[in-house]
Structures are given as structure tokens and as C-alpha cells.
Amino acid sequence: MARVYYSTVVSAPIEIVWSLVRDFNGLPHWLPGVASSEIEEGCDADCTTCVGSVRRLVMEDGRQMREQLLSLSDLDASLSYSIIESELKIDDYVSTMTLYPVASTDETFVEWEAEFDCTDPDAEEATMDAVFDLFSAGLENLDDILYDADACCECDEGECDCSAGSCDEPKETDPHAEGRCCGHSSPRKDHDDEPKETDPHAEGRHPKK
């Protein structure tokens, strides 16, 4: 079984980050390459956090896949899902994302990992690289989105009214929309010294024998 892991620090409080990633139908807002997402199975079409829900993703290149939400915990800021249909040469794919607060900077440490079997041994390395690239691009874009959103906010901490904020065209994923209070106005930190996985074949992510 192969394992892929990526982690990074996102420049926003855990409450803000979790509010975005917990939306099982929200990948097009922050994951590059995803053109659309639709809930096909769940308690209703508008439910985006129901365990058992199935989403159909359409990628920008036209490929499609279906994924099922296996678990979601607001207490642990963690969710897991499986791929139940895709063009990838994989079986038994299960992925988990977990968030941890960084108290000293009011930021968020995010881990995203997946385990799966490759149906084509010759394609295992390429598949691991593709999954790793997806994870890294997604989390780094999420950091950019939230940093840009924070830069748009000119309110004092605790006095946020960003529904009338300073951005000309707020992103759909702007956590400050509709008057939410960010409570986070610190300058972006330099994460060069923070732990970050950059190699999909580093220790702990080789295929398991």
C-alpha cells in the first residue's frame, strides 16, 4: 500500500481554515484543477458535511471522480473520505485531512495524507507524485487565499464588518464575507523554518510492503 503525506502552515486561525475545508462540496473554491463539485448522495443536495455523502468532481481537463465522506469531526478538525470512482489506477483510496492550531501565531498546521493500492505497479510512482502535487498545490493555494483575504480586512480585531470591506471583488471563499469577523490581522509569517513535507517518497511514504 502506498502512502502520500503533505503538511504546511496556513496563515489563518483554525476556525477560518476549518470553515472552508469542512465543506465537502467546496473543493472548487480552493483546490486548483477542480472545475465543479456536486453532491449526489446524502441527506439532501444542500448537505455538505453529512457522513456518507458522495460528491462528483469534474476536473478542469474533463476527468471525473466520485468521492464519499467517511468521517467529519468538528471537535478534532478532521475529515476523511474515499475515492469510489475515478480514472486513476488505484483501489482502496482513503484520505484524511487534520488541522491543528498554532497558538503562538494564531495560524493553522494542516496535514493531508492518503493511503491506497495501485492497480498498476508500473504507475505507482507517478500516481504518488500526482497525489502529492494535488495535496501541495491545494494547501498552498488555501494559504494564499486566506492570506489575501486577511490583507483585504482593515478592521480592528474583534470589530470586523467586512461585508463592506476594502476588496473590490471578494473571492467566494473570502472568510470575511457577509460580516464575519476574522479576528486575525497579524502580518504573514515566514514559514521557511516550519516543518513541511516536500518529497512524496520521503521516509514514511514509501509503498508499504
ZICORUR-V33617 format. One record per pair of residues at least 4 apart in sequence whose ideal C-beta (glycine too) atoms are under 6 Angstrom apart, sorted by the first residue. I is the first residue (numbers start at 1). J is the second residue. D is the distance in whole Angstrom. If there is no record, write none. Layout:
# ZICORUR-V33617
i->I j->J d->D
i->I j->J d->D
This chain:
# ZICORUR-V33617
i->1 j->115 d->6
i->1 j->117 d->6
i->1 j->208 d->5
i->2 j->116 d->6
i->2 j->124 d->6
i->2 j->128 d->5
i->2 j->207 d->4
i->3 j->115 d->5
i->3 j->205 d->5
i->4 j->114 d->5
i->4 j->128 d->5
i->4 j->131 d->5
i->4 j->132 d->5
i->4 j->200 d->5
i->4 j->205 d->6
i->5 j->113 d->4
i->5 j->197 d->5
i->5 j->205 d->5
i->6 j->112 d->5
i->6 j->135 d->4
i->6 j->136 d->5
i->6 j->197 d->5
i->7 j->111 d->5
i->7 j->197 d->5
i->8 j->110 d->6
i->8 j->139 d->5
i->8 j->196 d->5
i->9 j->107 d->5
i->9 j->109 d->5
i->9 j->191 d->5
i->9 j->194 d->5
i->10 j->17 d->5
i->10 j->108 d->5
i->10 j->110 d->6
i->10 j->142 d->6
i->10 j->143 d->5
i->11 j->107 d->6
i->11 j->143 d->6
i->11 j->147 d->5
i->11 j->188 d->5
i->12 j->16 d->4
i->12 j->17 d->5
i->12 j->146 d->4
i->12 j->184 d->6
i->13 j->106 d->5
i->13 j->184 d->5
i->14 j->18 d->6
i->14 j->77 d->6
i->14 j->99 d->5
i->14 j->101 d->4
i->14 j->108 d->5
i->16 j->175 d->5
i->17 j->99 d->6
i->17 j->108 d->4
i->18 j->22 d->5
i->18 j->77 d->5
i->18 j->99 d->6
i->20 j->173 d->6
i->22 j->49 d->6
i->23 j->48 d->5
i->24 j->48 d->5
i->24 j->53 d->6
i->24 j->55 d->6
i->24 j->69 d->5
i->25 j->37 d->5
i->25 j->39 d->5
i->25 j->48 d->4
i->25 j->55 d->6
i->27 j->31 d->4
i->27 j->34 d->5
i->27 j->37 d->5
i->28 j->34 d->5
i->28 j->36 d->6
i->28 j->37 d->5
i->29 j->172 d->5
i->29 j->173 d->4
i->30 j->141 d->6
i->30 j->142 d->5
i->30 j->145 d->6
i->30 j->173 d->6
i->31 j->138 d->4
i->32 j->137 d->5
i->32 j->141 d->6
i->33 j->59 d->6
i->33 j->60 d->5
i->34 j->57 d->6
i->35 j->58 d->5
i->35 j->60 d->5
i->36 j->58 d->5
i->37 j->55 d->5
i->37 j->57 d->5
i->38 j->56 d->5
i->39 j->45 d->5
i->39 j->53 d->6
i->39 j->55 d->6
i->40 j->54 d->5
i->40 j->56 d->5
i->41 j->54 d->4
i->42 j->47 d->5
i->42 j->50 d->5
i->42 j->53 d->3
i->43 j->47 d->5
i->43 j->50 d->5
i->49 j->72 d->6
i->51 j->69 d->6
i->53 j->69 d->5
i->54 j->66 d->6
i->54 j->68 d->5
i->55 j->67 d->5
i->56 j->66 d->5
i->57 j->65 d->5
i->58 j->64 d->5
i->59 j->63 d->4
i->63 j->87 d->6
i->65 j->83 d->6
i->65 j->86 d->4
i->66 j->84 d->5
i->66 j->85 d->4
i->67 j->81 d->5
i->67 j->83 d->5
i->68 j->82 d->5
i->68 j->84 d->5
i->69 j->81 d->5
i->70 j->80 d->5
i->70 j->81 d->6
i->70 j->82 d->6
i->71 j->80 d->5
i->72 j->79 d->4
i->73 j->78 d->5
i->77 j->99 d->4
i->78 j->98 d->4
i->79 j->97 d->6
i->80 j->96 d->4
i->81 j->95 d->6
i->82 j->93 d->6
i->82 j->94 d->5
i->83 j->93 d->4
i->89 j->118 d->6
i->89 j->119 d->5
i->89 j->120 d->4
i->89 j->123 d->5
i->90 j->116 d->5
i->90 j->118 d->6
i->91 j->117 d->5
i->91 j->119 d->6
i->92 j->116 d->6
i->92 j->117 d->5
i->93 j->116 d->4
i->94 j->115 d->6
i->95 j->114 d->4
i->96 j->113 d->6
i->97 j->112 d->5
i->98 j->111 d->5
i->99 j->108 d->5
i->99 j->110 d->5
i->100 j->109 d->4
i->102 j->107 d->4
i->102 j->109 d->6
i->105 j->189 d->6
i->106 j->184 d->6
i->110 j->139 d->6
i->112 j->135 d->5
i->114 j->131 d->6
i->118 j->124 d->4
i->118 j->127 d->5
i->123 j->127 d->5
i->128 j->200 d->5
i->129 j->200 d->6
i->132 j->200 d->3
i->133 j->137 d->6
i->145 j->173 d->5
i->147 j->188 d->5
i->149 j->174 d->5
i->149 j->175 d->6
i->149 j->176 d->6
i->150 j->184 d->6
i->152 j->165 d->6
i->152 j->166 d->6
i->152 j->167 d->4
i->153 j->162 d->5
i->153 j->176 d->5
i->153 j->182 d->5
i->154 j->166 d->5
i->155 j->159 d->5
i->155 j->160 d->4
i->157 j->183 d->5
i->157 j->185 d->6
i->160 j->181 d->4
i->160 j->182 d->5
i->161 j->179 d->6
i->162 j->176 d->3
i->163 j->178 d->6
i->163 j->179 d->4
i->165 j->176 d->6
i->170 j->174 d->4
i->170 j->177 d->6
i->176 j->180 d->6
i->176 j->182 d->5
i->200 j->205 d->6
